[in-house]
Amino acid sequence: MRANLNDILIFTAVVDAGSFVAGGRSMGLSRSAAGKAVMRLEDRLGARLLNRTTRTLSLTDEGRVFYERGLQVAASIDQAEASIVSNSAAPRGVLRLTVPDAFGRRVVLPLIQKYVAAWPELQVEVSFTDRLADLVEEGFDLAIRIGMTARDTRLVSRVVAKYDAVLCAAPAYLAARGEPRNVDDLASHEGLIFTSRNQRQGWRLRAKNGGWIRAHVRSRLRLDSAEALRSCALAGLGIAMLPDFLIKDDLSAGRLRQVLPRFKTDEVKIVTLYPDKRLLEPRVRRFIDLMAEELGS
């Protein structure tokens, strides 16, 4: 008996998402409906495809083979749809974004306003947070990240812009603690460090010979918000490395001062992340292109 095509697609979605809840949601189904679809598939095939525990799912040997075949089926369907849906298709539906708080409000929000004005059939839901959301589990179409991104085989990444990073501190802090003259001096200063989900920001500065020097800095204050780091730097609590879009006004007004200006720092990459789908919806593709066009320069 031939397996139901929809059950095959549900099975691959569950495997991709790593759970019946997220896999079912991606297909517009409940956890129960997704589980029943996989059970029907196993009954038809006469083989167990998934090992189930209370917390995890894993493929059996038969499931691994069938999953690879299922991906080929899904790819063929996507190619058929792509042959009908041209790149000129208008964005519609709901675009769900998760963006860093400060960057989102200062840079992304004006782009969103422009985007919704251009496409009246489009709706946008935005989460402004520096927390690293799980796109697949939480149902986001697109994440915008600054700098650090954990490797996730379920996601596709694209760099859409780059900003200079600036090592900076408040004049009052530098007056009280002394201004660093070289990279080694940073070890005796208070570093304000960005950290999130066990990922910790590292400081690198380029030496005269072109090589990179990793700065060793003590840090008693670590935060998961770039805006909070800026506030702490303004309050004179230490030295921070922040993207220039966030502090350019503070530097111009003298509220912050660049530290070790003769050393070049890392660029800050703005990265878009989206679930690995063979056919990217126009609402997602067009917004990524808009970001690259507006911010890339």
N, C-alpha and C positions, 0 to 999 in steps of 0.2 A: 504494500500500500504506500502510495507516494506521500511524503511528509508535507504538511501545510506550509506554504511559503512564509506566512506571517509568523508561525511558530519558530521557524528558522531565524528570522530577523529578531524576534524577541530573545531567543537564546543568545545570539551574538551580542545584543545590547546588554544583557545581564552579565555576560563575561567581561565586556569592555568596562562596564561600570563597577564590577566587583561585588554587586549585591542585587537581590531581587527588587528592593525598594527603588534604587537609583535607576536600574535597567528598565523597570516598569514605567517609572516616571518619564524617562526619555522617549518611551513609546506611547505615552498618554494612558498608561494602565496602572492599576493598583498592584501592590506587592503580590496579592493573592492571584490575580489574573496572570501575572508574569510567571509565577510558580506553576500554575496549572498548565500554561503553554509549554513549559519545559518538560513537565511530566508527560504530557501528551506526546511530545517528540520522543522521549525516552521509550514510551510504550510502543510507538510505531516502529522504532528502530530495534527494540529488544535489547537495549544496552543502556547502562548508566553513563550519563555525560558529565555530571557534576558530583563531586563529593561535597556534602553539606555538613557544616557544623553550626553551632549557635552564633558564631562570629564571622566565619570565613567561608568562601566558596573556592574550590579548586577543580581544575579539569582532570578527568580521568584520561587514560591513554586514548580511548575511543572518542572522548569529548574533544581532545586536542585536535585529532584528525578532522572531526566533523566541524569544529570551529574554523579551521583553516579553509575548509570548503565553503562554509557559510560566509566567510569574508569575501570569497570570490563571487558568491551569489549577490551579496550586498553591493559589491563594486560594480557588477553588471547592471544592477538596477539604477545605481547612481549615474552611471554612464548614459543609460537610456534617458533618464530625467534631464541630464545635462545637455543632451542633444536637442531637447525640446525647450528647456528654460534657458534663454540666452543671457548673456552678461548684462543686457540692457534692462533686465527685469527690475521693476520698481521695488524698493524695500517696503515691506509691510509686515504686520504682526507686531510682536513685542520683543524688543531688544533688551536683554537683561545684562547689565554691566556691573562689575565690581572694580572700583578704582581707588587708589590711595587718596586719603582725605585731603591733604593740602594740594597735591597736584590736581586732583579731581576738581576741586572748587576753583582753583586759579586758572587752570589750563584746559581741562577736559570739558567743563560745563559750558564755556562759550562755544565749543565745537558741537556739543549736543544741541544747544539752542539753534545753531545754524542748520544742523541735520534735520531736526523735526520741522523746521520751517520749510525746508526743501521737499520733504516727503510727508504729506498730510495723512497718509494711511498708516504711518508708523507710530508706535508707542514705545516709550523708553522707561525702564525701571533701573534705578542706579543705587548701588550700595557704596557710600563713601566710607571706607575703612582701610586702615593699614594692616588689618588682619589678613593673613593669606587664606582666602576662602578656597574650598575644594569645589572647583567648577562643576565636575561631574556629579558629585553628591548633592550639591546645592542648586543645580539647575541653571547656572549662569551660561550665557552664550559667549561671553568675552570677559577676560580680565586684563587690566592694565597694571603692570608692575614696574617699579623703579629699581634698577640694578639687580639685586639678588633674586634669582628664581631657582627653585628646586627642580631637579630633573624629574619629569613625569612623562612616561611613555604614552600616556593617554592624551597628551596635549601637544599642540603645534605652536611654535613661538615665532614671532617676527619683530625685529627691531625697527621701530618707526621714527625714533628721534634720539639725539644724544645731547647731553648738556655737560658743561664743565662742573666738576666738583670743586668746592672751595673750603679750605681749612680756615676756620674763623673763630673769633672769640670777642667778648665785649671788652671795650677799652678799660673798664674798671677791673676786670679779671686780670688783664695783662699788666696793669699798673701794680696790682697787688702781688702777683706771682712771678712777674718778669716775663719778657717776651722770648720765646724759643729762638735760638740763632741757628740751630741745625736740627736734623731729624732726631738725633740721639737725645736732645733736650726734651723731646716730647714725653720721654719716660718719666719725668718728674712732674708732669702736669696731670690734671684731671681730664680724662677723655669722656666725651658724651657720645655714646655708641648706639647705633640702631641695631636692634635684634628682633627676630620674629621666628617662631617655630624652630627654635634651636639653631637658626642661622644668625651668625654674628658678623656685622660689618667689619671689614679689615681696612686699614689705612695703608696705601702705597703711594710713594712719591718717587718721581723720576730723578735720578742722579745726573750729574753733568756728563757722564760717559754714556748716557742713554739707558742704562739699566735701572731696574726698579728696586727701591729700598722699602722693605716692610717696616713700618713704624711700630715700635713697642710702646704701648701707652696703657697706663693703669686706668681702669674704669670702675668706679663705684656706682655709676648711674647709667643704666641701660634701658632704653625705651623702644616701643614698637610704633612710634608715631614721629614722623619727620617734623610736624608742626610743634610737637612737644619738645623735640630736640632744639628747635629754633628758640622756643620760649626759654628753655634752660640756658642756652647760650646768651640770650639777651639779658637774663637775670644774673649773669656772671658766674655760673656754676662750673664752667669748664670750656674746653675747646671742642668744636664739632666739625665734622666734614659734611657739608650740605650742598645740594645742587644749587647752581646760581640762580635759577628761576625763583627759588624760594626766598633768597636773602639779598637780591640785588638792590632793593630799596633800602634795606638796613645798611648795606655797605655804603651806598650813596649818601645816606643821612648820617653816617658815622656811628650808628648804634652798634654795629659790628665792625671788626677790622680783620683783614685777611692776615693769616699767620703763615710764615715761610713763603712769601709770594714768589720767590725766585725758583721754587720747586714746582714742577708740574704735577698735578694729581690725576687720578683716574677719571675717565669720562663716565658720566652716569647715563646708562642706557635706559630708554623707555621701551618696554617690551609688551607686545600684545600676546595673550595666550588664549587659545580656544580649543575645544574638544576636537580630537582627530576624526573629522568626518570627510568622506570622499567628495561630498557636494556641500560647499559652504553657502549658507543662505545669503541672499542679496543684502539683507539688513545688516549682517555681520561683515561681509566682504566690503560693502560700500563704506562702512564706518572706519574700518581699518585703513582703507585707501585714503579717506578724508584725513585721518590723523597723520599718515605718512606725508601727504601733500602739504598740509598746513604746518606741521611741526618739523618736517625733515630739513627744511632750510635753516 
